[in-house]
Amino acid sequence: MKSPGVAVVIPAFNHARYLPEAIDSVLAQDYPSIDFLVVDDGSTDETRSVLEGYASRVRWFSRENRGQSATLNEGWLQTNGDILLYLGADDVLLPGAIGTVVSALQEYPSFVGAYGDYLLIDDRSQTIRRVSAPPIDLTGMLRDFTSPPAGTFFRRSTWECVGGWDESLSQVPDRDFLQRALLHGPLLRLREPLAAFRVHAKSQTFRPRAASLAAEPIVVVDRFFQQPGLPVEILPLKQRARAMARVVTARHDLRRRDWVAALRHLSSGVRLEPRIVLAPRAWRFVANGLRN
């Protein structure tokens, strides 16, 4: 059987310090059919010099900054492969990850993608701990605001069917995409680490977000439930999901110490779903915002 092609895109924006390790982790994969592209999304650091150092080993191009979603959509349009992977420029793909995922998706053709456990690493690439990824399904995403882990693979057919990543989003486009993708099929969970996710001060995941961007979780969840023809089994989750989105937004408010906005979003969440105050997951989001 012919091996399906895999398209790997790294959207690079001002992560020159970590980019070589991300690139090397893809070049070291033992899978025979990888179309690898790095897109320099208007970086102002040494990213271009790093890419020039790879000469003919890596296909890449630079363009003005347009954001992660637009970069990935363009990158995947310019690559070939039945399976797609987005790798952060500060993250690392673990050895053998691509071959492992391809084998699994060939065995289970009804799944729209696959993910596995991951490592947390620090800014010196030292392992902090291994994280056992939780089950990722549409119910859990809406009820508990679980998120897709680093190193999640998707079939190109799913990306095309869903319509790609929403280029109007800059903070949670992966969540928006995954919510839509899971309407077309389940995600396969693998019990081994596939990638390493880097924790550092400049990571988009951990740095405080501007007020204009912090509310993206609310936009994504509210808009999701405005779609016609949603499965009847998820409709009862609407108020809980909308409430959790506001708790998550409050977490970002707390990170930038905007107490008024945080109280407003928490109050809004409780009004939507009073039982949210009994949800341990909601309290963990609040504690995380206070801690950072």
Sequence and secondary structure as in RCSB ss.txt:
>XXXX:A:sequence
MKSPGVAVVIPAFNHARYLPEAIDSVLAQDYPSIDFLVVDDGSTDETRSVLEGYASRVRWFSRENRGQSATLNEG
WLQTNGDILLYLGADDVLLPGAIGTVVSALQEYPSFVGAYGDYLLIDDRSQTIRRVSAPPIDLTGMLRDFTSPPA
GTFFRRSTWECVGGWDESLSQVPDRDFLQRALLHGPLLRLREPLAAFRVHAKSQTFRPRAASLAAEPIVVVDRFF
QQPGLPVEILPLKQRARAMARVVTARHDLRRRDWVAALRHLSSGVRLEPRIVLAPRAWRFVANGLRN
>XXXX:A:secstr
     EEEEEEESS TTTHHHHHHHHHT   S EEEEEEEES SSSHHHHHHTTGGGSEEEEE    HHHHHHHH
HHTS  SEEEE  TT EE TTHHHHHHHHHHH TT SEEEEEEEEE TT  EEEEE      HHHHHHH     S
S EEEHHHHHHHTS  TT SSSHHHHHHHHHTTS  EEEEEEEEEEEE  TT TTTS   HHHHTHHHHHHHHHT
TSTT  TTTGGGHHHHHHHHHHHHHHHHHHTT HHHHHHHHHHHHHH GGGGG HHHHHHHHHHHH 
